[in-house]
Amino acid sequence: MAARGTSVNGTAEAEWDDQAMKTRRFRTVVEADKRGGALIRVPFDPDEAWGPKTVHLVAGTVNGIRVRGAVELHGDVRGFRLGAAWLRDSPLNVGDEASVAIEPEGPQRDDLADDVASALDANPSAAEFFDSIAQFYRHGYLRWIEATKRRPDVRAERIATMVELLNAGVKDYRNR
């Protein structure tokens, strides 16, 4: 079931799926970015939509063209950037209205096994770092833990090690 809402930034209407609550679709005007690219203004609060994070890594489409980015504050505007090369290679121009669909990239904490989620919930700094790293690294940690299905004692050790490594700012468990 789709719901409609008005934006927090005063731009166009946004819609989302009440069931999944992950994919957000909206229309917005492409704005100029200081670096020669474009800024896609996000008309909703991603912390409310997907849970609080410093930066929301997202994937989706802008006018049907695949994008990946980081939704964050750019001055007083919440959005994500499209680089000059992306803009050059697309039919989209600054000032055009665009149809956007984005969702959080990679495994989210809601998707984690209970023991992994509990360990991250118990250590907010590790959880914040986990949320900030690229999906490749999040998947790596989770595959490393899941490889212990037949040895629960090793699984608990790996979860504890993951939390320690994340606290130390280590993106890849293989680089410890």
C-alpha positions in Angstrom: 0.0 0.0 0.0 1.5 3.3 -1.0 1.2 6.4 1.2 1.8 10.0 0.2 3.4 12.7 2.2 4.7 16.2 1.7 8.4 16.9 1.9 10.4 18.3 4.8 12.3 20.5 2.4 9.3 22.0 0.6 9.8 20.2 -2.7 7.4 17.8 -4.5 5.3 15.0 -3.0 7.0 11.8 -2.0 5.6 8.3 -1.9 6.7 5.1 -0.2 5.6 1.6 0.4 4.0 1.2 3.8 5.0 -2.5 3.9 8.7 -2.3 3.2 9.2 1.3 4.2 12.5 1.2 2.4 12.1 2.5 -1.2 11.2 6.1 -1.4 10.0 7.7 -4.6 9.7 11.4 -5.3 10.0 14.1 -7.9 12.4 17.0 -7.4 14.2 19.6 -9.4 17.9 18.9 -10.1 19.9 21.6 -8.4 23.5 22.8 -9.2 26.2 21.6 -6.9 29.3 23.7 -6.0 31.6 21.1 -7.5 30.1 21.2 -11.0 27.7 18.3 -10.6 24.2 18.2 -9.3 22.4 17.9 -6.0 19.3 15.8 -5.6 17.3 17.2 -2.7 15.7 14.5 -0.6 12.2 15.6 0.5 11.9 13.4 3.7 14.0 12.8 6.8 16.0 9.6 6.2 16.5 9.2 10.0 12.7 8.9 10.4 12.4 6.7 7.3 15.3 4.3 7.8 16.6 4.9 11.4 19.2 7.4 12.7 22.6 7.4 11.0 25.2 10.0 10.4 25.2 9.3 6.6 22.6 7.2 4.7 24.3 5.2 1.9 21.6 4.7 -0.8 21.1 3.1 -4.2 18.4 3.7 -6.7 17.5 5.5 -9.8 17.2 9.1 -11.1 15.0 9.2 -14.2 15.6 5.4 -14.5 19.4 5.7 -14.5 21.1 3.8 -11.6 22.8 5.9 -8.9 24.6 5.3 -5.6 25.2 8.0 -3.1 25.2 9.3 0.4 22.3 11.2 1.7 23.6 13.9 4.0 23.4 17.6 4.8 24.8 19.9 2.2 24.6 23.2 4.0 21.0 23.4 5.0 19.8 21.0 2.2 19.5 17.2 2.7 20.3 15.3 -0.4 22.9 13.4 -2.4 25.3 14.5 -5.1 25.7 13.4 -8.7 29.1 14.1 -10.0 29.9 16.1 -13.1 30.8 12.9 -15.1 27.4 11.3 -14.2 25.6 14.4 -15.3 27.7 14.7 -18.5 26.8 11.1 -19.4 23.1 11.4 -18.8 20.3 13.4 -20.5 19.6 15.1 -17.2 20.5 18.8 -16.7 20.4 21.2 -13.7 16.9 22.7 -13.6 15.2 19.6 -14.9 12.5 17.8 -12.9 13.6 14.3 -12.1 11.8 11.1 -10.8 13.9 9.6 -8.0 13.6 6.2 -6.3 16.2 5.4 -3.5 16.5 2.9 -0.7 19.2 2.1 1.9 22.1 0.2 0.3 23.3 -3.1 1.6 22.3 -5.0 4.8 20.6 -2.8 7.3 20.4 -3.6 11.0 16.8 -4.6 10.7 18.0 -7.4 8.4 20.7 -8.8 10.7 20.6 -12.0 12.8 19.5 -11.3 16.3 22.9 -12.1 17.9 24.7 -9.7 15.5 22.0 -7.0 16.0 22.2 -7.3 19.7 26.0 -7.0 19.8 25.8 -3.8 17.7 22.9 -2.4 19.8 25.1 -2.9 22.9 27.9 -1.0 21.3 26.7 2.2 19.7 30.0 3.4 18.3 30.6 0.0 16.6 27.0 0.2 15.2 27.5 3.7 13.9 30.7 2.6 12.1 29.0 -0.5 10.7 26.2 1.7 9.3 28.7 4.0 7.7 30.8 1.5 5.8 30.1 0.4 2.3 27.8 -2.6 1.7 30.9 -4.6 0.5 32.4 -4.4 3.9 29.1 -5.0 5.8 28.6 -8.1 3.7 32.1 -9.3 4.3 31.7 -9.2 8.1 28.3 -11.0 7.9 29.6 -13.7 5.6 32.6 -14.2 7.9 30.2 -14.7 10.8 27.7 -16.8 8.9 30.5 -19.2 7.9 30.4 -20.6 11.5 26.9 -22.1 11.4 28.1 -25.4 12.7 30.3 -23.9 15.4 28.3 -21.6 17.7 31.2 -21.0 20.0 33.3 -19.6 17.0 30.3 -17.5 15.9 30.2 -15.8 19.3 33.9 -15.1 19.1 33.7 -13.7 15.6 30.8 -11.4 16.6 32.9 -10.1 19.5 35.9 -9.6 17.2 33.7 -7.8 14.7 32.5 -5.3 17.4 36.2 -4.7 18.5 37.3 -4.2 14.9 34.4 -1.8 14.2 35.2 0.1 17.3 38.8 0.5 16.1 37.5 1.7 12.7 38.5 -1.4 10.7 36.4 -1.7 7.6 37.6 -5.2 6.6 38.0 -7.9 9.1 40.9 -9.4 7.0 43.0 -6.2 7.6 43.3 -6.7 11.4 
